[in-house]
Amino acid sequence: MALSITAVVLLAIMCSTNLMSVEKAGIRRAANLFSGPEELVRQSMAELAAVVIFLTVVAPSCRLIAMIYVLNRSRKAAHPATCGGCLPLPSNYGHGR
């Protein structure tokens, strides 16, 4: 679960920071996770931009949140009496008939 929570934090950091910045001849250009879809929208490819955003941010976020939910529920779930690492022995085990 710790790795899943760390992945959510890192995904949030990646969405909010610049991946790369270039400055040449006084012109500065910065690229982040959303600069590609922004350029696609400017070039009249909004549908493709939506697919890129979905595959880059939304799908991984949903997967990580679902994984944290499942791991959290599995830690809190009550385990049946027959599932405690090994099967329990019958109460009369070892007492011949």
DAWOBEL-V748062 format. One line per field, one symbol per residue. psi: psi as a letter, one per 40 degrees, with the letter a starting at -180 (. if undefined). A space follows every 10 residues. Layout:
psi = ???
This chain:
psi = dddddddddd dddddeihdi hhhhfehhhi hadedddddd ddfffddddd dddddddddd dddddddddd dddddeihhi deffdiiiii dehegi.
